[in-house]
Structure formats: structure tokens, C-alpha cells
Amino acid sequence: MSLLERLSAAKRTPAVDWNAVYAQELTRVYNYFRYRVGDDALAEDLTSATFEKAWRSRKRYAEDLGAFSTWLFTIARNTATDHFRRRRDTVSLDAIAEPVGEPGVESLIQHRQAVDRLGELLETLSPRDRELAAMKYGGDLTNRKIAELTGLSESNVGTILYRLVRKLREQWEGDAL
Amino acid sequence: MNDDFLKAYRKRPRPEFSETLYRRIEGRPDPRWFLRLAWAPVVIALVVIGALAVSPELRAGALSVVLTIGGVEVEEIDALPVAEAPVFYPEWTSLYP
């Protein structure tokens, strides 16, 4: 593509609303870390580290936000890996309990119990399964994107997640009975 | 399969955290800015030298600019009042037979 063609193509590309991208990606990356480490303050630290590494170069991906998202999560995964290498442990998910709105005392207690239980269930997962759960339910990534990031095939990701959810659900419902 | 129970615990980041981080990553200058600044004159000089080496027209144009500027400077520095430049007076030449 010639320089003129590239310039005219760049003119046609609509301006990216980076504020909206920031709000969306921040929430996804932040929740990815919360599901992985189970601690709000630590999730904030790791999210900051990820964005500080990635955000300055974001304009390189202005024409392909999907690539930007993948790249951002690659950095997030590496940041998490570095963290676990340093810590060699994970924190309970107790800290993720935060009810929406201003519920009454009873619903607060129920919510807290549910989160405690979910934390216990996630703790039983292998590191690989927990990371996949964090990507899927914290980062809200598609199976295809998870496959891209992990190197697993898309069908393999789907199968692992299906089994994982079925197992957690059985335990979840078993507790409720 | 219903997996809503796993999604129910997402939450938005604290607004203070979100705003502070945004300000930090948007406002902080790139630590490599001085490297780019240091390279800029070198790159410009190389481009100019390369262009002059390749194009005779450009060399001629550049030379004419230099001469024009030089001519103006010389004229301004050495300019004498008309009365002090006898070589240009007709009376001077009329002294010779």
C-alpha cells in the first residue's frame, strides 16, 4: 500500500474513543485479576502495572482494537505470572465480596456466604483451570480469545470450561440443598 | 449450561482508582522522550544531507538561498552613503583627459 493510500485510509478510519476503551478494558482486566488473586487492593496494583505497560503504545492498535485487547491481556497474564512467581501463593477470594447497591443485612450475609463458597470452589481448581475461569468470567473473554492467549485450541478451551462449570455447578447446587 | 453464578461477582473498579490510574498513564511523559529528542536533529541532518547529495536542483536552490542571504548581509555591512562612494560620481571620471 502506498503512502498516499495509507494516509487516505487513515483519514477514513473513525476516531477511537479511548475513554470508552479504557473504561471497558479496565473493568475486564481488573476483574480478571480479582478472579485470579481474590484481593481488591492487589487486583488494583496488578491492573495498574498492566495498564502502565500497555497504555502508552495503544495508538499502534487504533485500527484493530481486538489486537489491542489481546495484547493487553497478554501483558496482564505476564503480570500475574510475575506476581505468582514472587508470591508463590494465592489469596482467598473472600475479599471480592462487595454487594451492589445498599442491601439489607440479611441479603448482605447471604451474598457474603455465597462469595465465600465461590471462593472455596475456585480455590479447588488447578492453576490452569482457575486462570481460564478468570479469563472467561473475570475478563469476559471469548473462548477464541482465550485460545489465542493460552495456545490451547478453541474447542479444547470450550471443553475445559464446560467441565469446569459443570463441576462447580454441581458443588454449588449440592451445597444449596 | 447456566454459569451465571460465576459471573455474579464481577464489579466495577472504584471510580477513584480508575481516575487516578487514568491521570497517571495519560499525564506521565514517556521516559524515552529525551532519546527521541536527541535523535531528531541527527535524523533531520541526515535527511537534508541525503537530499542535497541526490538532487542537483536542490543543491542549486540551497546555494542560491545561501548567496541571497550572504548578499544581503554583505550589502548591509559594507553599504556606504552615496556621498562617500566617489567611484560612482561622474565628476570623478571627468578629471582625466
Interface residues (C-beta under 8 A of the other chain):
Chain A: Y22 A23 L26 T27 Y30 N31 R34 Y35 E44 T47 S48 F51 E52 W55 R56 I96 A97 E98 V100 A114 V115 L118 A133 K136 Y137 G138 D140 Y162 V165 R166 L168 R169 W172
Chain B: M1 N2 D3 F5 L6 K7 A8 Y9 R10 K11 R12 P13 R14 F17 S18 L21 Y22 R24 I25 E26 D30
